[in-house]
């Protein structure tokens, strides 16, 4: 959902390429990059993992300017043993971030401080947070979930915005802040 929302939003500003599906592994990311037209202004790629060490080479290959971590949840916990180790694996994306790039991290997630620390250790200077937390840079003020959409009021980097998302879901609202 987040990849498609980014594709839709960025395409309003220029040609945008996005992975055709959940091509987020060691085969899919290179395939998505190979399919990216040279004329594209933006490329939106997913990077996923089941084990530590899988995201770093993908990030170094893609060299993102912005890296978003929407959440850290106990998915694949059997391979990691703790949420902190899952956060470490996801934080590998910061190692391929272009100089001057930004890390966008969920301020409401229990691993926020850990991810922020890992971004700083990777040399990321610009860290932007999102969520409902009062200190989030992109902060949800309120939302209303309807049968066919979600209405959102948010403060995004000091600018108050009201917008709609074409589907209901609090998780969609949260990810839209990123």
Secondary structure, 3 states (H helix, E strand, C coil): CHHHHHHHHHCCCCCEEECCCCCCCCCHHHHHHHCCCCCCCEEECCCCCCCCCHHHHHHHHHCCCEEEECCCCCCCHHHHCCHHHHHHHHHHHHHHCCCCCEEEEECCCCCHHHHHHHHHHCCCCEEEEEECCCCCCEEEEEEEECCCCEEEEEEECCEEEEEEECCCCHHHHHHHHC
